Amino acid sequence: MSLGSLNNQVAGELPYRPKGTSSNLLDKAWDFIDYCHCETGSVLILEKFAEELGCFVVKNPEIRCTELPALEGISRMIRQFADVIDEIACVNADGVISVHEAAGIRAKWEILKRVAEEFVITAEVGKYDKQGE
């Protein structure tokens, strides 16, 4: 750390960095992920990065203008959950779950996560508040 940057920090200012540079590894990683997404439209790099950290990415769904009651959203979640359970039961009928079968379970699970997130966000923005009015 140079004296100039230390003085800036003591004065409450951030150290000078030319545009596009960062000393923070996380900022550099984010810039790379953002660049890849802008160039390709894919979030695969972000998903792989999250996977390496033991996390997963759930994309925030679009909030659609809905006149459906909350019960419809709950019903949709339960159907998706039943699909996941059904997939697990079907592939485990022989007592073995292959890598290919696990991929099918994962696909159903990802759909369930998106449906549940859509329901929660819809509730959080108040789309279900006006049902009784």
N, C-alpha and C positions, 0 to 999 in steps of 0.2 A: 504494500500500500504506500503510495507516495504521500509526501507531506501535504501537497496541494489537495489531494482527495480527502485526507484526514481533516484538513482545515474546513473543507466544504461540509463534511459531515458534522463537525463540531458546530458549525454555523447553521445546521439544519437543512443544508442543501445536499442534493444528491451529487456524487462525483460526475464530472463531465465524461461522457462517452460519445464518440461519434455515432451518428444514426446507424442503426442496424447492428450494433455491437452490444454484447452483454457479457458480463463475467459470470453470470449465474447459469449453471448447467441446466437447470430446469427451464429457464427462459430459452436457452438454445434448443433444447429438445422440443419445446412447444413451437418455436419458430419453424423447426424442421417438419413437425407434424402438420402445422398449419399450411406450410408451403406445399407439402405433398397432397393435402386435401384440396387446396385451391387448384393445383395442376391436374389432378386426376379425378376429383370428386369422390374419392374413396376414403373411408376411415379405417382401412385395414391396418395402417401403421399405428394409429391410435389404439386399435383393438389389440394388436400384438404387444405394444408397449404396456397397456393395462394388464394383459395376460401375464407378462413377465413380472409385474408387481403383485400378482395374485388378485387382481381386480377384473371387472368386466365393464363394458360400456353398454349403457342402455340409452338410446337416443330418445330425447324428449319428443313425444308425439305432437302432431299438430292438433290444436284444439279446434274441433269442428263445432259449428253452431248446432246445438242439439236441442230438440224439444222432447227427447226421450226422458222418461223418469229415471232416477238413480237405479231403480230395480232392474231396468234393462241392462245397465252397465254391470251390475252385480251378476246378473244371469249370464252375461257374456264371459265374465271372468270365470265363473263356475264351469261353463262349458269348456273353456280352454284348459282349465285345471283337469277336468275329466279326460280331455284329449291326452294330456301328459300322462296321467295315470294309466289310461288305456294303452298308450304306446309302450310304457314300461311293462305292463302285464303281458302284452302280446310278444314282445321280444324276449321276455324272461320265461316263456312257456317251457322252453327246454332246459331252463336252469343256467343258461349261459348268455351273456350279453357281449356280442362281438363289437369291435371298434366301429364297424359300419352301422350296427344297430344303435350304438351309443350316439352316433351322429344324428340319427333320426330323433332320438330322445332330446338331444340338445336343440334341434330345430324347433320342436314343439315347446320346449322350455323357453326359448327366446321369444316365441310368439306370446306365451303367457305373460312374460315380464313386460312386454310392450302393451298388452291389453290392460294389465293392472296399473301400469304407469299412466296410461291414458285416462283411466277411471279416476285415479287420485288427482291428477292435474286438473281434470274437468271439475272435480269437486272443489279443489283449492281456489279456482278462479270464480267460483260461485255459480256455475251453470246449473247446479241442482238446487240452489237456494230458492228459486222462483217457482218450484213445482206446485206448491200449495196455494199460490196466489191466483 
